[in-house]
Amino acid sequence: MTLPSVEELIPLLQTAIGPVILISGIGLLLLTMTNRLGRAIDRARSLVSRLEGSDRGRQERLRRELAILWRRSQLIRLAIILSSTSALCAALLIMVIFTLALLNLEGGWLISGLFIACMLTLIGSLIVFIHDINQSLAALKLEMEE
């Protein structure tokens, strides 16, 4: 087995740049999602601390808002898991591209499968993230009713 020359590796590196850029974009999405999760957790802790000294009507409203925050936290966690899975698929895609090229093997089905898995998990993550945003508006509506 002979190793590819630099001239043969350059197109390979150019091919691998796409998934690298995808990983970078997913990293920014993950940063946004983890910030949202942290804010939801902080808000929930704040509401729990206000529950004790509140009257019955206010406690009920706070509990409804806490239920929304719990659902939002679960949604954000799912979005983070899906985004992380997408980044993992992109990283595996890069490794597979290089390995197949170095070993001079055909693996179009594997490359295609990894890319499709990457995109499907990213799409799922974004759908869940949009649902979280809608839930945050429901919590805002509860606050505005007070």
Phi, psi and omega in degrees: 000127177254142178284146179294152177281170179300319180298328178280332181282332183301312177297327178296316177298321179296322178294324183283346182295323180305306177297330178294317178296321177299317178299319179297316178296319178295324177300320178293321176298317179298322177299314178298315183293319180292327175296318178296320178297316178299319179293321178296319179293316178299317180296319179297317178298321178296317180292321179298320180291335179274348182298317188303311186268013185265156175285172187300317180295317180292322178299320180296317179295318179296322178294321177296318179294321177297323178296320177295317179297323178296314178298317179299316180298321178293320178296316181295320178300316178296318179298321179294318179297315180294319178296318179297321177296321177297315178297321177298317178297320179295319178295318176297323178301316178298314180298319181293317178303312181293316182297314180297322179291318180295323181270359180055049180248157174268139180199037181304322180295322180290316178298315179298316180298316179295319180294317178296317178298319179300312182291319180296317179291326176293316177298315178301317180299316181293323177297315179296321179297318177298320177297321177299318180298319177296322178295323179294328176291326176296320178293321177298320178299318177299317180297320183288337178291337183290000000 
